[in-house]
Protein backbone atom coordinates (compact mmCIF):
# COMPACT_ATOMS: atom_id res chain seq x y z
CA UNK A 1 0.00 0.00 0.00
CA UNK A 2 2.84 2.34 0.92
CA UNK A 3 4.62 1.60 -2.37
CA UNK A 4 1.43 2.33 -4.28
CA UNK A 5 1.08 5.68 -2.47
CA UNK A 6 4.69 6.57 -3.26
CA UNK A 7 4.17 5.60 -6.89
CA UNK A 8 1.03 7.78 -7.09
CA UNK A 9 2.86 10.69 -5.47
CA UNK A 10 5.77 10.32 -7.90
CA UNK A 11 3.44 10.24 -10.91
CA UNK A 12 1.61 13.30 -9.58
CA UNK A 13 4.86 15.26 -9.25
CA UNK A 14 6.01 14.22 -12.73
CA UNK A 15 2.67 15.18 -14.27
CA UNK A 16 2.77 18.51 -12.43
CA UNK A 17 6.24 19.29 -13.80
CA UNK A 18 5.19 18.21 -17.28
CA UNK A 19 2.08 20.37 -17.10
CA UNK A 20 4.05 23.45 -15.94
CA UNK A 21 6.58 22.99 -18.73
CA UNK A 22 3.80 22.39 -21.24
CA UNK A 23 1.88 25.58 -20.49
CA UNK A 24 5.08 27.65 -20.55
CA UNK A 25 5.93 26.23 -23.98
CA UNK A 26 2.35 26.89 -25.11
CA UNK A 27 2.66 30.52 -23.98
CA UNK A 28 5.94 30.96 -25.84
CA UNK A 29 4.51 29.42 -29.03
CA UNK A 30 1.45 31.66 -28.88
CA UNK A 31 3.66 34.73 -28.40
CA UNK A 32 5.82 33.59 -31.32
CA UNK A 33 2.76 33.21 -33.55
CA UNK A 34 1.45 36.72 -32.82
CA UNK A 35 4.96 38.18 -33.17
CA UNK A 36 5.06 36.98 -36.78
CA UNK A 37 1.46 37.91 -37.57
CA UNK A 38 1.40 41.39 -36.04
CA UNK A 39 4.10 44.06 -36.12
CA UNK A 40 2.63 45.73 -33.04
CA UNK A 41 2.49 42.69 -30.75
CA UNK A 42 6.07 42.62 -29.45
CA UNK A 43 6.37 46.37 -28.84
CA UNK A 44 7.00 47.61 -25.30
CA UNK A 45 3.77 49.59 -25.31
CA UNK A 46 1.69 46.55 -26.25
CA UNK A 47 3.40 44.27 -23.70
CA UNK A 48 2.70 46.78 -20.92
CA UNK A 49 -0.85 47.09 -22.22
CA UNK A 50 -1.32 43.31 -22.01
CA UNK A 51 -0.01 43.23 -18.44
CA UNK A 52 -2.30 46.07 -17.35
CA UNK A 53 -5.27 44.43 -19.07
CA UNK A 54 -4.71 41.09 -17.34
CA UNK A 55 -4.17 42.66 -13.90
CA UNK A 56 -7.88 42.46 -13.00
CA UNK A 57 -8.30 38.91 -14.33
CA UNK A 58 -5.13 37.79 -12.55
CA UNK A 59 -6.41 39.13 -9.22
CA UNK A 60 -9.77 37.40 -9.65
CA UNK A 61 -8.08 34.18 -10.82
CA UNK A 62 -5.87 34.15 -7.71
CA UNK A 63 -9.01 33.99 -5.57
CA UNK A 64 -10.56 31.40 -7.87
CA UNK A 65 -7.42 29.26 -7.54
CA UNK A 66 -7.84 29.10 -3.78
CA UNK A 67 -11.52 28.20 -4.07
CA UNK A 68 -10.95 25.46 -6.66
CA UNK A 69 -8.08 24.05 -4.59
CA UNK A 70 -10.63 23.41 -1.81
CA UNK A 71 -12.82 21.54 -4.30
CA UNK A 72 -15.28 24.41 -4.72
CA UNK A 73 -16.14 26.91 -7.43
CA UNK A 74 -17.42 30.50 -7.50
CA UNK A 75 -19.59 31.66 -10.38
CA UNK A 76 -20.28 35.00 -8.68
CA UNK A 77 -16.75 36.47 -8.93
CA UNK A 78 -17.73 38.73 -11.83
CA UNK A 79 -20.95 39.82 -10.13
CA UNK A 80 -19.05 40.60 -6.91
CA UNK A 81 -16.66 42.71 -8.97
CA UNK A 82 -19.56 44.58 -10.55
CA UNK A 83 -21.36 45.08 -7.23
CA UNK A 84 -18.27 46.36 -5.40
CA UNK A 85 -17.54 48.76 -8.25
CA UNK A 86 -21.10 50.13 -8.21
CA UNK A 87 -20.96 50.65 -4.43
CA UNK A 88 -17.67 52.54 -4.67
CA UNK A 89 -18.98 54.64 -7.56
CA UNK A 90 -22.31 55.51 -5.92
CA UNK A 91 -20.68 56.58 -2.67
CA UNK A 92 -18.28 58.92 -4.48
CA UNK A 93 -20.62 60.20 -7.19
CA UNK A 94 -23.96 60.60 -5.41
CA UNK A 95 -22.97 60.89 -1.75
CA UNK A 96 -19.63 62.69 -2.17
CA UNK A 97 -17.73 60.27 0.05
CA UNK A 98 -13.93 60.65 0.06
CA UNK A 99 -12.37 57.99 -2.21
CA UNK A 100 -10.63 56.19 0.67
CA UNK A 101 -13.92 55.52 2.50
CA UNK A 102 -15.70 54.53 -0.70
CA UNK A 103 -12.87 52.11 -1.52
CA UNK A 104 -12.90 50.57 1.95
CA UNK A 105 -16.68 50.14 1.75
CA UNK A 106 -16.35 48.48 -1.66
CA UNK A 107 -13.67 46.11 -0.37
CA UNK A 108 -15.84 45.30 2.63
CA UNK A 109 -18.81 44.64 0.35
CA UNK A 110 -16.87 42.13 -1.73
CA UNK A 111 -15.53 40.40 1.37
CA UNK A 112 -19.00 40.18 2.93
CA UNK A 113 -20.57 38.69 -0.21
CA UNK A 114 -17.74 36.17 -0.47
CA UNK A 115 -18.24 35.18 3.17
CA UNK A 116 -21.97 34.81 2.51
CA UNK A 117 -21.16 32.42 -0.34
CA UNK A 118 -19.00 30.44 2.06
CA UNK A 119 -21.79 30.26 4.60
CA UNK A 120 -24.25 29.00 1.98
CA UNK A 121 -21.78 26.29 0.94
CA UNK A 122 -20.71 25.19 4.42
CA UNK A 123 -23.59 25.79 6.82
CA UNK A 124 -26.57 25.35 4.51
CA UNK A 125 -24.79 22.71 2.40
CA UNK A 126 -25.67 24.25 -0.93
CA UNK A 127 -23.55 22.93 -3.81
CA UNK A 128 -21.02 25.69 -4.66
CA UNK A 129 -22.25 25.80 -8.26
CA UNK A 130 -25.86 26.47 -7.22
CA UNK A 131 -25.08 28.86 -4.36
CA UNK A 132 -22.79 31.11 -6.37
CA UNK A 133 -24.94 30.97 -9.51
CA UNK A 134 -27.93 32.16 -7.47
CA UNK A 135 -25.77 34.85 -5.87
CA UNK A 136 -24.78 36.08 -9.34
CA UNK A 137 -28.43 36.54 -10.29
CA UNK A 138 -29.24 38.29 -7.01
CA UNK A 139 -26.29 40.70 -7.30
CA UNK A 140 -26.83 41.55 -10.98
CA UNK A 141 -30.53 42.17 -10.36
CA UNK A 142 -29.82 44.32 -7.31
CA UNK A 143 -27.29 46.65 -8.91
CA UNK A 144 -29.36 46.96 -12.10
CA UNK A 145 -32.34 48.02 -9.98
CA UNK A 146 -30.31 50.49 -7.92
CA UNK A 147 -28.72 52.15 -10.94
CA UNK A 148 -31.62 51.79 -13.35
CA UNK A 149 -29.25 49.91 -15.62
CA UNK A 150 -27.17 53.05 -16.12
CA UNK A 151 -23.46 53.67 -15.62
CA UNK A 152 -22.27 55.65 -12.61
CA UNK A 153 -19.44 58.11 -13.13
CA UNK A 154 -18.02 61.51 -12.08
CA UNK A 155 -15.34 60.55 -9.56
CA UNK A 156 -12.60 62.59 -7.88
CA UNK A 157 -9.40 62.79 -9.92
CA UNK A 158 -7.44 61.16 -7.09
CA UNK A 159 -9.52 58.00 -7.60
CA UNK A 160 -9.05 57.93 -11.37
CA UNK A 161 -5.30 58.35 -10.88
CA UNK A 162 -5.19 54.86 -9.36
CA UNK A 163 -5.43 53.40 -12.85
CA UNK A 164 -3.44 55.99 -14.75
CA UNK A 165 -0.54 56.84 -12.47
CA UNK A 166 2.89 55.24 -12.62
CA UNK A 167 5.00 54.59 -9.54
CA UNK A 168 8.67 53.75 -9.97
CA UNK A 169 8.13 53.33 -13.70
CA UNK A 170 5.42 50.69 -13.16
CA UNK A 171 1.66 51.31 -13.68
CA UNK A 172 -0.23 51.14 -10.37
CA UNK A 173 -2.56 48.29 -11.55
CA UNK A 174 0.56 46.14 -12.10
CA UNK A 175 1.88 47.01 -8.65
CA UNK A 176 -1.44 45.98 -7.09
CA UNK A 177 -1.41 42.75 -9.12
CA UNK A 178 2.14 41.93 -7.99
CA UNK A 179 1.22 42.54 -4.35
CA UNK A 180 -1.75 40.16 -4.70
CA UNK A 181 0.39 37.48 -6.41
CA UNK A 182 3.07 37.65 -3.71
CA UNK A 183 0.48 37.61 -0.91
CA UNK A 184 -1.54 34.68 -2.26
CA UNK A 185 1.64 32.79 -3.18
CA UNK A 186 2.94 33.21 0.35
CA UNK A 187 -0.36 32.11 1.88
CA UNK A 188 -0.54 28.97 -0.26
CA UNK A 189 3.08 27.89 0.09
CA UNK A 190 4.29 29.04 3.50
CA UNK A 191 1.34 29.14 5.90
CA UNK A 192 -0.91 26.72 7.76
CA UNK A 193 -3.83 28.35 5.94
CA UNK A 194 -2.39 27.27 2.60
CA UNK A 195 -1.62 23.73 3.77
CA UNK A 196 -5.18 23.31 4.96
CA UNK A 197 -6.55 24.59 1.64
CA UNK A 198 -4.68 21.82 -0.18
CA UNK A 199 -5.67 19.29 2.48
CA UNK A 200 -9.37 20.15 2.24
CA UNK A 201 -9.31 19.76 -1.52
CA UNK A 202 -7.31 16.53 -1.33
CA UNK A 203 -9.53 14.80 1.24
CA UNK A 204 -12.08 16.92 3.07
CA UNK A 205 -13.34 14.16 5.35
CA UNK A 206 -9.86 13.16 6.48
CA UNK A 207 -8.99 16.81 7.10
CA UNK A 208 -12.13 17.27 9.16
CA UNK A 209 -11.41 14.13 11.19
CA UNK A 210 -7.91 15.41 11.92
CA UNK A 211 -9.44 18.30 13.86
CA UNK A 212 -9.33 21.06 11.26
CA UNK A 213 -12.32 23.42 11.18
CA UNK A 214 -13.02 22.83 7.50
CA UNK A 215 -16.08 25.09 7.38
CA UNK A 216 -14.17 28.02 8.87
CA UNK A 217 -11.37 27.70 6.34
CA UNK A 218 -13.80 27.39 3.45
CA UNK A 219 -15.67 30.52 4.52
CA UNK A 220 -12.34 32.34 4.82
CA UNK A 221 -11.36 31.27 1.29
CA UNK A 222 -14.63 32.46 -0.24
CA UNK A 223 -14.42 35.73 1.71
CA UNK A 224 -10.84 36.31 0.58
CA UNK A 225 -11.81 35.61 -3.04
CA UNK A 226 -14.60 38.19 -2.70
CA UNK A 227 -12.07 40.66 -1.30
CA UNK A 228 -9.78 40.09 -4.29
CA UNK A 229 -12.70 40.56 -6.69
CA UNK A 230 -13.40 43.93 -5.08
CA UNK A 231 -9.74 44.91 -5.57
CA UNK A 232 -10.19 44.11 -9.26
CA UNK A 233 -13.34 46.26 -9.17
CA UNK A 234 -11.29 49.15 -7.83
CA UNK A 235 -8.87 48.93 -10.77
CA UNK A 236 -11.61 48.47 -13.37
CA UNK A 237 -13.74 51.36 -12.09
CA UNK A 238 -10.74 53.70 -12.00
CA UNK A 239 -9.60 52.63 -15.49
CA UNK A 240 -13.04 53.08 -17.05
CA UNK A 241 -13.81 56.23 -15.02
CA UNK A 242 -17.24 54.65 -14.60
CA UNK A 243 -19.01 51.69 -13.00
CA UNK A 244 -21.63 49.74 -14.92
CA UNK A 245 -24.10 47.03 -13.81
CA UNK A 246 -22.53 44.63 -16.34
CA UNK A 247 -18.94 45.19 -15.21
CA UNK A 248 -17.13 41.91 -14.60
CA UNK A 249 -19.31 39.83 -16.91
CA UNK A 250 -17.53 36.61 -18.00
CA UNK A 251 -14.80 37.19 -15.42
CA UNK A 252 -15.90 34.08 -13.56
CA UNK A 253 -15.61 32.04 -16.79
CA UNK A 254 -12.27 33.59 -17.70
CA UNK A 255 -10.94 33.06 -14.17
CA UNK A 256 -11.94 29.39 -14.19
CA UNK A 257 -10.40 28.99 -17.64
CA UNK A 258 -7.10 30.52 -16.49
CA UNK A 259 -7.01 28.30 -13.39
CA UNK A 260 -7.72 25.12 -15.35
CA UNK A 261 -5.28 26.04 -18.13
CA UNK A 262 -2.70 26.55 -15.38
CA UNK A 263 -3.10 22.94 -14.28
CA UNK A 264 -5.20 23.24 -11.13
CA UNK A 265 -7.36 20.16 -10.64
CA UNK A 266 -11.08 20.93 -10.76
CA UNK A 267 -11.73 18.42 -7.98
CA UNK A 268 -9.32 20.27 -5.69
CA UNK A 269 -6.11 19.55 -3.83
CA UNK A 270 -3.66 20.03 -6.71
CA UNK A 271 -2.45 23.15 -8.47
CA UNK A 272 -0.24 26.22 -8.17
CA UNK A 273 -0.64 29.96 -8.35
CA UNK A 274 2.27 30.03 -10.80
CA UNK A 275 0.27 27.83 -13.17
CA UNK A 276 -2.70 30.16 -12.85
CA UNK A 277 -0.48 33.14 -13.65
CA UNK A 278 0.71 31.45 -16.84
CA UNK A 279 -2.91 30.60 -17.65
CA UNK A 280 -3.88 34.26 -17.25
CA UNK A 281 -0.99 35.31 -19.50
CA UNK A 282 -2.11 32.83 -22.15
CA UNK A 283 -5.65 34.23 -22.00
CA UNK A 284 -4.39 37.81 -22.13
CA UNK A 285 -1.99 37.20 -25.01
CA UNK A 286 -4.64 35.38 -27.05
CA UNK A 287 -7.23 38.10 -26.47
CA UNK A 288 -4.75 40.85 -27.31
CA UNK A 289 -3.47 39.04 -30.38
CA UNK A 290 -6.96 38.42 -31.72
CA UNK A 291 -7.83 42.10 -31.27
CA UNK A 292 -4.67 43.12 -33.14
CA UNK A 293 -5.63 40.74 -35.94
CA UNK A 294 -9.19 42.16 -35.91
CA UNK A 295 -10.77 38.78 -35.18
CA UNK A 296 -14.57 39.20 -34.72
CA UNK A 297 -15.91 39.10 -31.14
CA UNK A 298 -17.97 35.97 -31.85
CA UNK A 299 -14.86 34.13 -33.04
CA UNK A 300 -13.00 35.25 -29.92
CA UNK A 301 -15.69 33.68 -27.74
CA UNK A 302 -15.48 30.51 -29.80
CA UNK A 303 -11.72 30.33 -29.21
CA UNK A 304 -12.21 30.89 -25.46
CA UNK A 305 -14.74 28.05 -25.29
CA UNK A 306 -12.42 25.72 -27.19
CA UNK A 307 -9.53 26.55 -24.85
CA UNK A 308 -11.64 25.73 -21.80
CA UNK A 309 -12.77 22.40 -23.30
CA UNK A 310 -9.19 21.42 -24.13
CA UNK A 311 -7.94 22.42 -20.66
CA UNK A 312 -10.68 20.42 -18.92
CA UNK A 313 -9.96 17.45 -21.21
CA UNK A 314 -6.29 17.48 -20.17
CA UNK A 315 -7.34 17.80 -16.52
CA UNK A 316 -9.62 14.78 -16.89
CA UNK A 317 -6.87 12.73 -18.56
CA UNK A 318 -4.37 13.72 -15.85
CA UNK A 319 -6.74 12.72 -13.06
CA UNK A 320 -7.48 9.44 -14.80
CA UNK A 321 -3.76 8.62 -14.84
CA UNK A 322 -3.45 9.43 -11.15
CA UNK A 323 -6.42 7.21 -10.23
CA UNK A 324 -5.17 4.32 -12.35
CA UNK A 325 -1.81 4.48 -10.55
Order of alpha helices (4+ residues) and beta strands (2+ residues): alpha-alpha-alpha-alpha-alpha-beta-alpha-beta-beta-alpha-alpha-alpha-alpha-beta-alpha-alpha-alpha
